[in-house]
């Protein structure tokens, strides 16, 4: 089956590309594409916020209510949640439960202080050797 020249013109790639370059086509197409991308970004962002509030906050609360050896895990999770929900009042409360502020005097003054977690046993009694 042979296509007539006027029918083959519909499948002409050059003609299609030429018509796409017209302002009446490209501007609405670009607008639609940007709206779809913005909607996808917003949907993803809201899913992360929902997960942070419904999953991370209760887990932080559970860890912060436990033994003090769970505080580093609670704090790390709170730091990750803070990237998603930075001004959340419940998260601020959880930070205050799983962290503390301390002043450390060093000699020489201004020395750097580092923190390293240790694998302490999960007991409330004294640590035995």
MIMI-235577 format. One record per atom (N, C-alpha, C): residue in one letter; chain; atom name; x, y, z. Coordinates in pm, 1 decimal, decimal comma. Each point is the difference from the previous one (the first is absolute). Layout:
{site 'A' 'A' 'CA' {X Y Z}}
...
END
This chain:
{site 'X' 'A' 'N' {84,6 -118,8 0,0}}
{site 'X' 'A' 'CA' {-84,6 118,8 0,0}}
{site 'X' 'A' 'C' {88,3 123,9 0,0}}
{site 'X' 'A' 'N' {-20,4 84,3 -96,9}}
{site 'X' 'A' 'CA' {78,0 121,5 -15,6}}
{site 'X' 'A' 'C' {-79,0 118,4 55,4}}
{site 'X' 'A' 'N' {72,3 87,7 71,2}}
{site 'X' 'A' 'CA' {-63,3 123,3 46,2}}
{site 'X' 'A' 'C' {14,5 106,2 -107,1}}
{site 'X' 'A' 'N' {-105,4 74,0 -15,1}}
{site 'X' 'A' 'CA' {6,4 110,8 -93,8}}
{site 'X' 'A' 'C' {83,2 111,9 62,6}}
{site 'X' 'A' 'N' {58,7 86,8 -78,3}}
{site 'X' 'A' 'CA' {87,5 105,6 53,9}}
{site 'X' 'A' 'C' {-68,7 85,6 106,7}}
{site 'X' 'A' 'N' {-128,6 31,2 -16,4}}
{site 'X' 'A' 'CA' {-68,8 83,2 100,5}}
{site 'X' 'A' 'C' {-20,8 -75,7 130,9}}
{site 'X' 'A' 'N' {-13,9 -134,0 -5,9}}
{site 'X' 'A' 'CA' {-13,1 -80,6 121,2}}
{site 'X' 'A' 'C' {136,5 -17,7 66,4}}
{site 'X' 'A' 'N' {105,4 -15,1 -77,0}}
{site 'X' 'A' 'CA' {134,7 -17,4 54,1}}
{site 'X' 'A' 'C' {47,0 126,3 70,3}}
{site 'X' 'A' 'N' {-52,7 113,9 -39,8}}
{site 'X' 'A' 'CA' {37,6 127,5 59,4}}
{site 'X' 'A' 'C' {-36,7 4,3 148,9}}
{site 'X' 'A' 'N' {-102,8 -73,0 41,2}}
{site 'X' 'A' 'CA' {-41,5 -3,5 140,2}}
{site 'X' 'A' 'C' {108,6 -64,8 85,6}}
{site 'X' 'A' 'N' {71,8 -95,6 -57,1}}
{site 'X' 'A' 'CA' {103,2 -71,5 73,3}}
{site 'X' 'A' 'C' {138,1 63,4 -15,5}}
{site 'X' 'A' 'N' {7,9 113,7 -63,4}}
{site 'X' 'A' 'CA' {126,4 67,5 -24,3}}
{site 'X' 'A' 'C' {53,7 58,5 131,1}}
{site 'X' 'A' 'N' {117,1 -45,9 42,8}}
{site 'X' 'A' 'CA' {59,7 42,3 126,6}}
{site 'X' 'A' 'C' {35,1 148,1 -3,2}}
{site 'X' 'A' 'N' {51,8 46,6 -110,4}}
{site 'X' 'A' 'CA' {34,0 141,6 -10,1}}
{site 'X' 'A' 'C' {-121,7 88,6 20,6}}
{site 'X' 'A' 'N' {-110,2 -39,6 -58,6}}
{site 'X' 'A' 'CA' {-121,9 79,3 13,2}}
{site 'X' 'A' 'C' {-47,6 1,8 145,0}}
{site 'X' 'A' 'N' {10,2 -114,2 65,0}}
{site 'X' 'A' 'CA' {-40,9 -7,6 141,6}}
{site 'X' 'A' 'C' {89,6 89,1 84,5}}
{site 'X' 'A' 'N' {131,2 -8,2 -18,7}}
{site 'X' 'A' 'CA' {93,0 83,6 76,4}}
{site 'X' 'A' 'C' {-20,2 147,7 -27,4}}
{site 'X' 'A' 'N' {-27,3 33,3 -123,9}}
{site 'X' 'A' 'CA' {-26,1 139,1 -36,9}}
{site 'X' 'A' 'C' {-124,7 51,9 71,6}}
{site 'X' 'A' 'N' {-102,6 -83,5 7,6}}
{site 'X' 'A' 'CA' {-123,4 44,3 65,4}}
{site 'X' 'A' 'C' {19,0 11,6 151,9}}
{site 'X' 'A' 'N' {89,1 -81,3 56,1}}
{site 'X' 'A' 'CA' {25,9 9,2 143,8}}
{site 'X' 'A' 'C' {73,7 127,3 37,4}}
{site 'X' 'A' 'N' {74,0 57,3 -91,8}}
{site 'X' 'A' 'CA' {74,5 123,3 26,9}}
{site 'X' 'A' 'C' {-87,8 123,8 -0,9}}
{site 'X' 'A' 'N' {-121,6 -13,8 -37,8}}
{site 'X' 'A' 'CA' {-90,9 114,2 -2,6}}
{site 'X' 'A' 'C' {-31,8 43,5 143,4}}
{site 'X' 'A' 'N' {-1,1 130,8 29,8}}
{site 'X' 'A' 'CA' {-27,8 46,5 136,4}}
{site 'X' 'A' 'C' {-134,9 -48,8 53,3}}
{site 'X' 'A' 'N' {-94,6 -17,4 -85,8}}
{site 'X' 'A' 'CA' {-131,7 -46,7 43,2}}
{site 'X' 'A' 'C' {0,8 -145,0 45,3}}
{site 'X' 'A' 'N' {105,6 -72,9 -29,3}}
{site 'X' 'A' 'CA' {11,1 -140,4 40,5}}
{site 'X' 'A' 'C' {103,0 -16,4 110,2}}
{site 'X' 'A' 'N' {115,8 59,8 -16,7}}
{site 'X' 'A' 'CA' {109,9 -23,7 93,5}}
{site 'X' 'A' 'C' {-25,1 63,2 136,7}}
{site 'X' 'A' 'N' {-59,6 117,0 4,4}}
{site 'X' 'A' 'CA' {-25,7 66,0 128,1}}
{site 'X' 'A' 'C' {-99,4 -80,6 84,0}}
{site 'X' 'A' 'N' {-115,2 -38,6 -52,5}}
{site 'X' 'A' 'CA' {-90,1 -82,6 80,7}}
{site 'X' 'A' 'C' {61,3 -135,7 37,7}}
{site 'X' 'A' 'N' {78,0 -58,7 -90,5}}
{site 'X' 'A' 'CA' {64,0 -129,0 31,2}}
{site 'X' 'A' 'C' {99,3 16,3 113,5}}
{site 'X' 'A' 'N' {80,2 105,2 -4,6}}
{site 'X' 'A' 'CA' {96,0 24,9 108,0}}
{site 'X' 'A' 'C' {-71,8 27,5 131,3}}
{site 'X' 'A' 'N' {-109,7 72,4 -6,7}}
{site 'X' 'A' 'CA' {-78,4 28,1 120,3}}
{site 'X' 'A' 'C' {-56,7 -128,8 59,1}}
{site 'X' 'A' 'N' {-53,6 -84,8 -83,0}}
{site 'X' 'A' 'CA' {-54,9 -127,3 48,6}}
{site 'X' 'A' 'C' {108,6 -88,2 61,2}}
{site 'X' 'A' 'N' {114,4 -5,9 -65,0}}
{site 'X' 'A' 'CA' {110,3 -81,6 52,1}}
{site 'X' 'A' 'C' {46,1 53,5 134,7}}
{site 'X' 'A' 'N' {12,1 131,4 13,2}}
{site 'X' 'A' 'CA' {44,4 57,5 127,4}}
{site 'X' 'A' 'C' {-103,8 -22,0 109,7}}
{site 'X' 'A' 'N' {-128,7 5,2 -34,4}}
{site 'X' 'A' 'CA' {-104,2 -27,0 100,1}}
{site 'X' 'A' 'C' {2,7 -145,4 45,8}}
{site 'X' 'A' 'N' {22,7 -91,1 -93,0}}
{site 'X' 'A' 'CA' {8,2 -142,3 36,0}}
{site 'X' 'A' 'C' {120,6 -23,2 91,0}}
{site 'X' 'A' 'N' {115,0 59,5 -33,3}}
{site 'X' 'A' 'CA' {119,8 -16,6 82,9}}
{site 'X' 'A' 'C' {-18,8 61,8 138,4}}
{site 'X' 'A' 'N' {-62,3 116,2 6,2}}
{site 'X' 'A' 'CA' {-25,6 63,6 129,8}}
{site 'X' 'A' 'C' {-96,0 -84,0 83,6}}
{site 'X' 'A' 'N' {-99,7 -56,6 -63,3}}
{site 'X' 'A' 'CA' {-93,6 -86,6 71,5}}
{site 'X' 'A' 'C' {66,6 -125,3 52,9}}
{site 'X' 'A' 'N' {87,7 -58,4 -80,0}}
{site 'X' 'A' 'CA' {72,9 -120,2 44,3}}
{site 'X' 'A' 'C' {92,1 33,5 116,2}}
{site 'X' 'A' 'N' {69,2 114,4 -7,3}}
{site 'X' 'A' 'CA' {88,2 41,4 108,7}}
{site 'X' 'A' 'C' {-81,0 22,8 128,1}}
{site 'X' 'A' 'N' {-113,9 68,4 -11,9}}
{site 'X' 'A' 'CA' {-83,9 27,6 116,5}}
{site 'X' 'A' 'C' {-54,3 -129,7 60,2}}
{site 'X' 'A' 'N' {-41,6 -92,0 -83,2}}
{site 'X' 'A' 'CA' {-50,9 -128,9 48,8}}
{site 'X' 'A' 'C' {109,0 -73,5 77,6}}
{site 'X' 'A' 'N' {121,6 -2,4 -54,1}}
{site 'X' 'A' 'CA' {112,1 -65,7 67,1}}
{site 'X' 'A' 'C' {32,0 69,5 132,2}}
{site 'X' 'A' 'N' {0,0 130,7 0,8}}
{site 'X' 'A' 'CA' {29,2 77,8 121,7}}
{site 'X' 'A' 'C' {-103,1 -27,7 108,1}}
{site 'X' 'A' 'N' {-127,0 0,1 -36,0}}
{site 'X' 'A' 'CA' {-105,2 -25,6 98,1}}
{site 'X' 'A' 'C' {7,1 -142,1 55,0}}
{site 'X' 'A' 'N' {40,0 -95,4 -83,2}}
{site 'X' 'A' 'CA' {16,2 -138,2 46,6}}
{site 'X' 'A' 'C' {112,5 -7,5 102,6}}
{site 'X' 'A' 'N' {109,4 72,7 -23,0}}
{site 'X' 'A' 'CA' {110,3 2,0 96,1}}
{site 'X' 'A' 'C' {-41,8 66,3 131,0}}
{site 'X' 'A' 'N' {-75,4 108,6 -8,3}}
{site 'X' 'A' 'CA' {-47,6 68,9 120,9}}
{site 'X' 'A' 'C' {-92,2 -92,2 78,9}}
{site 'X' 'A' 'N' {-90,6 -65,5 -69,9}}
{site 'X' 'A' 'CA' {-93,1 -92,1 66,6}}
{site 'X' 'A' 'C' {76,8 -113,8 67,8}}
{site 'X' 'A' 'N' {99,0 -56,0 -69,2}}
{site 'X' 'A' 'CA' {79,1 -109,2 57,6}}
{site 'X' 'A' 'C' {78,8 48,8 122,1}}
{site 'X' 'A' 'N' {55,8 119,6 -7,8}}
{site 'X' 'A' 'CA' {75,3 53,7 113,4}}
{site 'X' 'A' 'C' {-89,9 17,0 122,1}}
{site 'X' 'A' 'N' {-120,9 48,1 -22,4}}
{site 'X' 'A' 'CA' {-91,1 24,3 113,7}}
{site 'X' 'A' 'C' {-63,7 -128,1 52,7}}
{site 'X' 'A' 'N' {-33,6 -91,4 -90,1}}
{site 'X' 'A' 'CA' {-73,7 -119,5 41,5}}
{site 'X' 'A' 'C' {90,3 -117,5 37,1}}
{site 'X' 'A' 'N' {123,7 -1,5 -47,8}}
{site 'X' 'A' 'CA' {88,9 -112,4 28,1}}
{site 'X' 'A' 'C' {119,5 43,7 84,9}}
{site 'X' 'A' 'N' {71,7 103,6 -46,0}}
{site 'X' 'A' 'CA' {123,2 39,6 68,6}}
{site 'X' 'A' 'C' {-26,3 57,4 139,5}}
{site 'X' 'A' 'N' {-95,5 90,9 13,8}}
{site 'X' 'A' 'CA' {-25,0 60,8 130,7}}
{site 'X' 'A' 'C' {-39,1 -103,0 106,5}}
{site 'X' 'A' 'N' {-92,0 -93,5 -27,8}}
{site 'X' 'A' 'CA' {-28,5 -101,4 101,1}}
{site 'X' 'A' 'C' {121,7 -87,8 32,6}}
{site 'X' 'A' 'N' {82,6 -28,8 -98,7}}
{site 'X' 'A' 'CA' {119,9 -80,8 24,5}}
{site 'X' 'A' 'C' {100,9 76,8 85,1}}
{site 'X' 'A' 'N' {16,2 128,3 -26,8}}
{site 'X' 'A' 'CA' {88,4 83,8 81,1}}
{site 'X' 'A' 'C' {-51,2 3,3 143,8}}
{site 'X' 'A' 'N' {-130,0 16,5 14,9}}
{site 'X' 'A' 'CA' {-60,1 3,7 133,5}}
{site 'X' 'A' 'C' {22,8 -132,3 73,2}}
{site 'X' 'A' 'N' {-15,5 -111,5 -71,3}}
{site 'X' 'A' 'CA' {20,9 -131,3 62,0}}
{site 'X' 'A' 'C' {145,4 -15,7 44,2}}
{site 'X' 'A' 'N' {92,8 37,4 -87,4}}
{site 'X' 'A' 'CA' {141,6 -12,6 34,0}}
{site 'X' 'A' 'C' {40,3 92,9 113,6}}
{site 'X' 'A' 'N' {-53,7 123,3 -0,6}}
{site 'X' 'A' 'CA' {34,5 97,5 103,7}}
{site 'X' 'A' 'C' {-59,5 -37,3 135,3}}
{site 'X' 'A' 'N' {-106,8 -77,7 -0,5}}
{site 'X' 'A' 'CA' {-62,3 -41,5 126,0}}
{site 'X' 'A' 'C' {71,5 -120,2 60,7}}
{site 'X' 'A' 'N' {86,3 -63,8 -77,7}}
{site 'X' 'A' 'CA' {69,8 -120,1 45,7}}
{site 'X' 'A' 'C' {125,4 33,7 77,5}}
{site 'X' 'A' 'N' {93,1 -92,9 -2,5}}
{site 'X' 'A' 'CA' {126,8 17,1 69,2}}
{site 'X' 'A' 'C' {83,6 108,4 -67,0}}
{site 'X' 'A' 'N' {90,1 59,1 76,5}}
{site 'X' 'A' 'CA' {81,0 107,7 -55,0}}
{site 'X' 'A' 'C' {87,8 -47,0 -114,8}}
{site 'X' 'A' 'N' {30,1 -130,7 -7,1}}
{site 'X' 'A' 'CA' {83,0 -48,6 -110,8}}
{site 'X' 'A' 'C' {-74,1 7,6 -132,8}}
{site 'X' 'A' 'N' {-133,0 19,0 2,0}}
{site 'X' 'A' 'CA' {-78,2 15,8 -122,9}}
{site 'X' 'A' 'C' {-1,4 144,5 -50,0}}
{site 'X' 'A' 'N' {52,9 93,1 80,0}}
{site 'X' 'A' 'CA' {-4,7 140,8 -38,1}}
{site 'X' 'A' 'C' {74,9 30,6 -129,8}}
{site 'X' 'A' 'N' {117,2 -58,0 -24,7}}
{site 'X' 'A' 'CA' {66,4 30,2 -128,2}}
{site 'X' 'A' 'C' {-84,7 -39,3 -121,5}}
{site 'X' 'A' 'N' {-67,1 -114,3 7,0}}
{site 'X' 'A' 'CA' {-85,8 -41,9 -112,1}}
{site 'X' 'A' 'C' {-117,4 96,6 -14,9}}
{site 'X' 'A' 'N' {-57,0 41,4 112,8}}
{site 'X' 'A' 'CA' {-111,2 95,5 -4,1}}
{site 'X' 'A' 'C' {46,9 133,0 -58,4}}
{site 'X' 'A' 'N' {118,0 44,0 40,7}}
{site 'X' 'A' 'CA' {52,0 127,2 -47,6}}
{site 'X' 'A' 'C' {29,1 -4,8 -150,4}}
{site 'X' 'A' 'N' {59,6 -109,3 -47,2}}
{site 'X' 'A' 'CA' {28,7 -13,1 -143,8}}
{site 'X' 'A' 'C' {-129,0 2,7 -82,0}}
{site 'X' 'A' 'N' {-102,2 -70,4 49,4}}
{site 'X' 'A' 'CA' {-128,3 -0,7 -70,1}}
{site 'X' 'A' 'C' {-62,2 139,5 1,8}}
{site 'X' 'A' 'N' {13,8 69,8 111,6}}
{site 'X' 'A' 'CA' {-52,9 137,2 10,2}}
{site 'X' 'A' 'C' {72,8 93,2 -97,0}}
{site 'X' 'A' 'N' {129,9 -19,4 -16,0}}
{site 'X' 'A' 'CA' {74,2 82,2 -96,3}}
{site 'X' 'A' 'C' {-49,9 -23,0 -142,1}}
{site 'X' 'A' 'N' {-27,2 -126,0 -34,1}}
{site 'X' 'A' 'CA' {-52,4 -29,4 -134,1}}
{site 'X' 'A' 'C' {-139,2 60,2 -18,9}}
{site 'X' 'A' 'N' {-83,1 -9,0 103,9}}
{site 'X' 'A' 'CA' {-135,4 56,4 -8,0}}
{site 'X' 'A' 'C' {5,0 152,2 -9,9}}
{site 'X' 'A' 'N' {100,7 61,2 63,6}}
{site 'X' 'A' 'CA' {11,2 145,9 -1,2}}
{site 'X' 'A' 'C' {22,2 53,7 -141,2}}
{site 'X' 'A' 'N' {61,1 -77,7 -86,9}}
{site 'X' 'A' 'CA' {19,6 42,6 -138,1}}
{site 'X' 'A' 'C' {-132,9 10,2 -74,5}}
{site 'X' 'A' 'N' {-99,8 -74,5 46,9}}
{site 'X' 'A' 'CA' {-129,6 -3,4 -67,1}}
{site 'X' 'A' 'C' {-101,3 91,3 68,9}}
{site 'X' 'A' 'N' {-1,3 -1,5 133,0}}
{site 'X' 'A' 'CA' {-95,0 82,7 76,1}}
{site 'X' 'A' 'C' {78,0 86,5 99,6}}
{site 'X' 'A' 'N' {72,4 101,0 -48,1}}
{site 'X' 'A' 'CA' {91,6 75,3 86,6}}
{site 'X' 'A' 'C' {-64,9 80,6 111,7}}
{site 'X' 'A' 'N' {-119,6 48,2 -16,5}}
{site 'X' 'A' 'CA' {-61,4 85,3 101,1}}
{site 'X' 'A' 'C' {-114,6 -69,5 73,9}}
{site 'X' 'A' 'N' {2,4 -130,7 3,9}}
{site 'X' 'A' 'CA' {-106,5 -75,4 65,6}}
{site 'X' 'A' 'C' {17,5 7,4 151,8}}
{site 'X' 'A' 'N' {-103,3 45,4 74,9}}
{site 'X' 'A' 'CA' {14,0 12,6 145,5}}
{site 'X' 'A' 'C' {19,9 -134,0 70,9}}
{site 'X' 'A' 'N' {-63,7 -105,4 -49,3}}
{site 'X' 'A' 'CA' {17,4 -131,3 62,5}}
{site 'X' 'A' 'C' {143,1 -50,0 -20,1}}
{site 'X' 'A' 'N' {58,4 26,6 -115,1}}
{site 'X' 'A' 'CA' {138,1 -38,6 -23,8}}
{site 'X' 'A' 'C' {93,3 76,7 94,3}}
{site 'X' 'A' 'N' {-26,9 126,8 21,1}}
{site 'X' 'A' 'CA' {81,3 79,3 94,2}}
{site 'X' 'A' 'C' {-7,9 -59,6 140,7}}
{site 'X' 'A' 'N' {-118,0 -44,1 38,0}}
{site 'X' 'A' 'CA' {-17,3 -64,9 130,7}}
{site 'X' 'A' 'C' {80,1 -130,2 6,0}}
{site 'X' 'A' 'N' {-1,8 -76,8 -108,3}}
{site 'X' 'A' 'CA' {75,3 -125,9 -3,6}}
{site 'X' 'A' 'C' {151,5 25,3 7,6}}
{site 'X' 'A' 'N' {46,6 107,6 -62,9}}
{site 'X' 'A' 'CA' {141,1 34,7 8,8}}
{site 'X' 'A' 'C' {39,2 27,7 145,1}}
{site 'X' 'A' 'N' {-86,9 71,2 70,6}}
{site 'X' 'A' 'CA' {32,5 30,8 139,6}}
{site 'X' 'A' 'C' {-1,3 -125,3 87,4}}
{site 'X' 'A' 'N' {-74,2 -102,6 -38,7}}
{site 'X' 'A' 'CA' {-4,3 -124,1 77,0}}
{site 'X' 'A' 'C' {120,9 -90,1 -25,0}}
{site 'X' 'A' 'N' {56,5 6,0 -119,3}}
{site 'X' 'A' 'CA' {107,6 -93,7 -33,4}}
{site 'X' 'A' 'C' {135,6 67,4 -14,1}}
{site 'X' 'A' 'N' {13,3 120,6 51,6}}
{site 'X' 'A' 'CA' {127,6 68,2 -6,8}}
{site 'X' 'A' 'C' {20,0 83,6 125,2}}
{site 'X' 'A' 'N' {120,6 43,3 19,4}}
{site 'X' 'A' 'CA' {27,7 90,8 110,0}}
{site 'X' 'A' 'C' {110,7 93,2 -42,1}}
{site 'X' 'A' 'N' {-0,4 115,2 62,6}}
{site 'X' 'A' 'CA' {102,0 98,7 -30,2}}
{site 'X' 'A' 'C' {98,0 -1,0 116,2}}
{site 'X' 'A' 'N' {127,8 -2,2 -34,8}}
{site 'X' 'A' 'CA' {99,5 2,9 106,1}}
{site 'X' 'A' 'C' {114,2 90,9 -40,4}}
{site 'X' 'A' 'N' {59,2 59,5 99,9}}
{site 'X' 'A' 'CA' {118,9 81,3 -21,1}}
{site 'X' 'A' 'C' {120,6 -85,9 34,5}}
{site 'X' 'A' 'N' {97,3 -1,9 -86,4}}
{site 'X' 'A' 'CA' {120,8 -78,6 22,7}}
{site 'X' 'A' 'C' {117,8 97,0 -0,3}}
{site 'X' 'A' 'N' {71,4 -2,0 109,9}}
{site 'X' 'A' 'CA' {119,7 84,6 9,6}}
{site 'X' 'A' 'C' {118,5 -84,0 -45,4}}
{site 'X' 'A' 'N' {74,8 54,1 -92,4}}
{site 'X' 'A' 'CA' {113,0 -74,6 -54,2}}
{site 'X' 'A' 'C' {129,8 72,5 28,1}}
{site 'X' 'A' 'N' {105,5 -76,4 2,3}}
{site 'X' 'A' 'CA' {130,8 57,8 10,2}}
{site 'X' 'A' 'C' {85,6 -60,2 -109,0}}
{site 'X' 'A' 'N' {45,4 72,3 -90,7}}
{site 'X' 'A' 'CA' {-8,8 145,2 -14,0}}
{site 'X' 'A' 'C' {-141,7 43,4 -37,6}}
{site 'X' 'A' 'N' {-29,3 123,2 29,4}}
{site 'X' 'A' 'CA' {-132,8 53,9 -30,1}}
{site 'X' 'A' 'C' {-23,8 -5,3 -150,8}}
{site 'X' 'A' 'N' {-122,0 -33,5 -37,6}}
{site 'X' 'A' 'CA' {-36,0 -4,4 -141,0}}
{site 'X' 'A' 'C' {32,5 -130,9 -69,0}}
{site 'X' 'A' 'N' {42,4 -100,8 76,6}}
{site 'X' 'A' 'CA' {28,2 -130,3 -61,0}}
{site 'X' 'A' 'C' {-128,6 -60,1 -53,3}}
{site 'X' 'A' 'N' {11,6 -82,0 -101,8}}
{site 'X' 'A' 'CA' {-117,3 -65,6 -57,4}}
{site 'X' 'A' 'C' {-38,3 -120,4 83,6}}
{site 'X' 'A' 'N' {-129,8 -18,4 15,8}}
{site 'X' 'A' 'CA' {-51,5 -112,3 77,3}}
{site 'X' 'A' 'C' {-82,1 -86,4 -93,7}}
{site 'X' 'A' 'N' {22,1 -129,9 4,2}}
{site 'X' 'A' 'CA' {-70,8 -93,1 -86,0}}
{site 'X' 'A' 'C' {-81,4 -96,0 84,9}}
{site 'X' 'A' 'N' {-102,6 -53,9 -59,9}}
{site 'X' 'A' 'CA' {-86,7 -96,0 67,0}}
{site 'X' 'A' 'C' {6,8 -131,8 -74,9}}
{site 'X' 'A' 'N' {9,9 -109,1 74,9}}
{site 'X' 'A' 'CA' {0,2 -131,4 -61,1}}
{site 'X' 'A' 'C' {-94,3 -89,0 79,8}}
{site 'X' 'A' 'N' {-89,5 -64,8 -71,3}}
{site 'X' 'A' 'CA' {-92,3 -91,4 67,2}}
{site 'X' 'A' 'C' {75,6 -123,9 45,1}}
{site 'X' 'A' 'N' {-48,3 -56,5 107,4}}
{site 'X' 'A' 'CA' {57,8 -126,1 45,1}}
{site 'X' 'A' 'C' {-110,5 -104,3 6,4}}
{site 'X' 'A' 'N' {37,4 -124,0 -7,3}}
{site 'X' 'A' 'CA' {-96,9 -109,5 5,3}}
{site 'X' 'A' 'C' {-15,1 -47,1 143,7}}
{site 'X' 'A' 'N' {-69,8 79,9 78,4}}
{site 'X' 'A' 'CA' {-23,1 -36,4 139,2}}
{site 'X' 'A' 'C' {-114,4 -99,0 9,8}}
{site 'X' 'A' 'N' {4,7 -87,8 99,5}}
{site 'X' 'A' 'CA' {-111,5 -93,3 16,4}}
{site 'X' 'A' 'C' {-127,0 74,4 39,6}}
{site 'X' 'A' 'N' {-112,9 -53,4 -37,6}}
{site 'X' 'A' 'CA' {-129,1 63,0 29,0}}
{site 'X' 'A' 'C' {-51,2 -47,2 136,8}}
{site 'X' 'A' 'N' {63,5 49,4 104,4}}
{site 'X' 'A' 'CA' {-42,8 -34,3 136,1}}
{site 'X' 'A' 'C' {-11,1 127,9 81,2}}
{site 'X' 'A' 'N' {-70,6 -10,0 109,1}}
{site 'X' 'A' 'CA' {-11,3 114,1 90,3}}
{site 'X' 'A' 'C' {98,9 -11,5 115,1}}
{site 'X' 'A' 'N' {66,0 -114,2 10,3}}
{site 'X' 'A' 'CA' {95,0 -22,7 109,5}}
{site 'X' 'A' 'C' {138,2 46,1 -36,0}}
{site 'X' 'A' 'N' {95,5 -26,5 90,1}}
{site 'X' 'A' 'CA' {137,9 40,7 -28,1}}
{site 'X' 'A' 'C' {58,3 -83,6 -114,1}}
{site 'X' 'A' 'N' {96,3 58,4 -66,0}}
{site 'X' 'A' 'CA' {67,2 -68,0 -110,6}}
{site 'X' 'A' 'C' {111,2 -85,7 58,2}}
{site 'X' 'A' 'N' {-0,2 -127,1 -34,8}}
{site 'X' 'A' 'CA' {103,9 -90,3 54,1}}
{site 'X' 'A' 'C' {106,6 -24,2 -105,1}}
{site 'X' 'A' 'N' {120,6 -30,2 46,8}}
{site 'X' 'A' 'CA' {112,1 -24,5 -91,1}}
{site 'X' 'A' 'C' {9,6 -144,6 -40,1}}
END
